[in-house]
Amino acid sequence: MKLLMIEDSKSVSEMMSMFFQKEDWDVTFAYDGNEAMDLFNQDPVSWDLITLDLNLPGKDGMEVAKEIRQKSASVPIIMLTARDSESDQVLGLEFADEYVTKPFSPITLIARIKALHRHFESGDQKPAELATDKKFDVQTKHFGLNSGTREAYLFDQEIPNLTPKEFDLLKTLANKPRQVFSREQLLQQVWGYDYFGDERTVDAHIKKLRQKIEQVGPQVIQTVWGVGYKFDDSDLATS
């Protein structure tokens, strides 16, 4: 795995480098936002995963994440933050796939990196025939999703700039239309059984996913109060 760790604390980077070496990962460290973007821009498609501290000198983590997403909608990002408020976590997940709150255990971070990378890789490896434009392996009345190209369409318009987790979340819901999923079920199915997150992670991703869906058409993700979420496009008007 080729990993970019953007972290202003050299002591944290040095500690993590020992664990990365044990995993035999190719890791590059950046210590401020400007250096991070210089390194990322050298070869944007080469990175398998990025860990990103929210509080950075130069460009802050949010600005760095936004610039990375403008160049790559698919590279997984784990946000590292010393903040622990719900608003900060939701804000961080606007561009990142997960967050880890400091102080963290190196073993926990390694496990989260492995889980996110493994989930992204397993979701991206689909039969070659699915890569053909607009051949959908998940399809409903007005919606289609192609796992090979990782594209989703509503009323024949592509839902823009889906992050890996947003795509996986949408696929999980759309694969079983009108079935209600609890937040816990979505954590297990989208993030994996070894993910130690909380239900706010699901809510933050649903919020951003809905915003992107609404750029192309009516809302298809519905809240079932007291239970969770479901996908339903059965009653949408065609015009």
Long-range contacts (C-beta under 8 A, 24 or more apart in sequence): 1-25, 1-26, 1-48, 1-49, 1-113, 1-117, 2-26, 2-27, 2-28, 2-46, 2-47, 2-48, 3-27, 3-28, 3-47, 3-48, 3-49, 3-50, 3-51, 3-113, 4-28, 4-30, 4-36, 4-39, 4-40, 4-47, 4-49, 4-50, 4-51, 5-29, 5-30, 5-50, 5-51, 6-30, 6-33, 6-36, 6-50, 6-51, 6-52, 6-53, 6-56, 6-61, 6-64, 7-31, 7-51, 7-53, 7-80, 8-32, 8-53, 8-55, 8-56, 8-57, 9-53, 15-106, 16-106, 16-109, 19-106, 19-107, 19-109, 19-110, 23-110, 31-57, 32-56, 32-57, 32-58, 32-59, 33-57, 33-58, 33-59, 33-60, 33-61, 33-63, 33-64, 34-58, 34-59, 36-64, 37-64, 37-67, 37-68, 40-68, 40-71, 41-71, 44-68, 44-71, 44-72, 44-75, 45-72, 47-72, 47-75, 48-75, 48-76, 48-117, 49-75, 49-76, 49-77, 49-78, 49-113, 49-116, 49-117, 50-75, 50-76, 50-77, 50-78, 51-77, 51-78, 51-80, 51-100, 51-109, 51-113, 52-77, 52-78, 52-79, 52-80, 52-96, 53-79, 53-80, 53-81, 54-79, 54-80, 54-81, 54-82, 54-83, 54-88, 54-92, 55-81, 55-82, 61-92, 62-91, 62-92, 62-94, 62-95, 65-92, 65-94, 65-95, 65-96, 66-95, 68-95, 69-95, 69-161, 69-163, 73-161, 73-162, 73-163, 74-120, 74-150, 74-163, 74-164, 76-116, 76-117, 76-120, 76-164, 76-165, 77-163, 78-109, 78-112, 78-113, 78-116, 80-104, 86-200, 89-200, 89-201, 89-204, 90-200, 90-203, 90-204, 90-207, 93-201, 93-204, 93-205, 93-208, 94-208, 95-163, 96-163, 97-163, 97-164, 97-165, 98-165, 98-191, 98-195, 98-197, 98-201, 99-201, 108-196, 111-194, 112-195, 112-196, 115-191, 115-192, 115-194, 115-195, 118-192, 119-164, 119-168, 119-190, 119-191, 119-192, 120-164, 123-147, 123-150, 123-164, 123-167, 123-168, 123-171, 124-150, 138-171, 138-174, 138-175, 140-174, 140-177, 140-231, 140-233, 140-234, 141-233, 141-234, 141-236, 142-217, 142-220, 142-233, 142-236, 142-238, 143-174, 143-220, 143-231, 143-233, 145-170, 145-171, 145-174, 147-171, 154-213, 154-216, 154-217, 154-218, 154-220, 154-233, 155-216, 155-217, 155-238, 157-216, 157-217, 158-216, 159-212, 159-213, 159-215, 159-216, 160-212, 160-215, 160-216, 161-212, 162-209, 162-212, 163-208, 165-190, 165-191, 165-205, 166-205, 166-208, 166-209, 166-212, 169-202, 169-205, 169-206, 169-209, 170-209, 170-221, 170-231, 173-221, 173-229, 173-230, 173-231, 174-220, 174-231, 176-231, 177-230, 177-231, 177-232, 177-233, 177-234, 178-230, 178-231, 178-232, 178-234, 179-230, 179-231, 180-224, 180-227, 180-228, 180-229, 180-230, 181-228, 181-229, 181-230, 182-227, 182-228, 183-228, 183-229, 185-228, 186-228, 186-229, 202-229
